[in-house]
Amino acid sequence: MTKSPFSLEGQTALVTGSSRGLGNAIATGLAEAGARIVLNGLKAERLAAAGEAMRSAGHDVLHSAFDAADEGAVVSAFEAFDSQGVAIDILVNNAGIQFRKPMIELSAGEWQNVIDTNLTAAFIVAREAAKRMIPRGRGKIINIGSVMSQAARATIAPYNASKGGIKMLTQSMAAEWAEHGIQANAIGPGYMETDMNKALIEDQAFNSWVTKRTPSRRWGKPEELAGTAVFLASAASSYVNGQIIYVDGGMLAVL
Ligand code: GCO
């Protein structure tokens, strides 16, 4: 029987920021398609718990605790993968934070922290992954953007800028690495039910705005990103490069 083009059997995927939220949902979806998963996060105990849960579901899971924004930590993590014979075939740059404050009150340090975590980290981790993918002539990079890669909401300027940067970083990766058999693409989630958005979901006025502004009239569920992630991680997307796929219930398609 021929293998499905969506199968990830025999592939290893590193998902940054995957002990919970969107990262964990994406990691679970990739595992269900057959990938071995390397979970990543800052807190070793949270990672261990997430790894245990996935193993009890029958998945093949490793974990590596490092700060994706810390260049030295990322370089050491990949050197450890090398020494353990762990080849990263699929990278999902998911780690990210939100920081809500009007620009007029925002400090340069608060701005820089979001940019470093949401954008610079994606560059650093992808650079280390690509150094190993290029000699192999193949690789998959999936950067997690946002509807804010395309449209800005007030009071989250560094997040908007970082996610806009993710779109162009993705296109830059395609420009430099596609010829080496690497496909780099992005996913732009809409308003998803995550811990990061808990305050928004609980705010009746904001919740009402999201449901009115979204043609699907509801918030997205983290697991609703998994199918797009599997597609972009698999052979089914072998000629897709530098694209961003919005999983937003139609929000960006309408006024
Ligand atoms: C906000 C939210 C958004 C969400 C949305 C886009 O403050 O408006 O945090 O930025 O992250 O899901 O990705």
Boltz pocket constraint, residues with backbone or C-beta under 6 A from the ligand:
constraints:
  - pocket:
      binder: B
      contacts: [[A, 98], [A, 100], [A, 145], [A, 146], [A, 147], [A, 148], [A, 153], [A, 156], [A, 159], [A, 189], [A, 190], [A, 191], [A, 192], [A, 196], [A, 197], [A, 200]]
      max_distance: 6.0
